[in-house]
Amino acid sequence: MALWDEVKKNLVEWYSVTSDKTTEAARIGSRRWDKFGISRDIERQFSELGSLVYVGLKDGKHDVLESEAVLDLKRRIEALEEELALKAEEIDGIKSEYARAASAGGADHVVTPEEEGAESVTETVITDPVLEVGAEESAILVEPILEAEVEDVILEEDPEKKATEE
């Protein structure tokens, strides 16, 4: 029964590490997708700004840069740039949060920003699962089978094949 307990323990640790890495990747991926959307909005605003300036200059309006529409677009672009910088900071924060937990070694509690103010939920980050073949605490419990052993197993399982070979 002790062997099964070790297997169970190793699997739980492995799943925990995998879960934490998946959570980190999902959180970062979500912020990167948000950054992409914000970048596209900035691009559209620049396009609209360029169009306004072009039409104004084409019509001979030399004070086009002081028009309310151009100033409004400038404010929108600045707000989007600030939002983009915040998303980049969020990504850096998430990376450092998980790096801090990993560098502490072993299992650590990580409180995500989503968890703050909510019910206390803990995440466990395990940095060094043991994966050495044959080690007592290893997650890999089966030793590799050599080719010669495989042939012996085939011969023993198939008496007809064994009889024809003799």
Secondary structure, DSSP 8 states (H G I E B T S, - for coil): -HHHHHHHHHHHHHHHHHHHHHHHHHHHHHHHHHHHHHHHHHHHHHHHHHHHHHHHHHTT-TTGGGSHHHHHHHHHHHHHHHHHHHHHHHHHHHHHHHHHHHHT-S-EE---TTTTTSS----EE-------TT-TT-S--S----HHHHHHHHHHH-HHHHHHH-
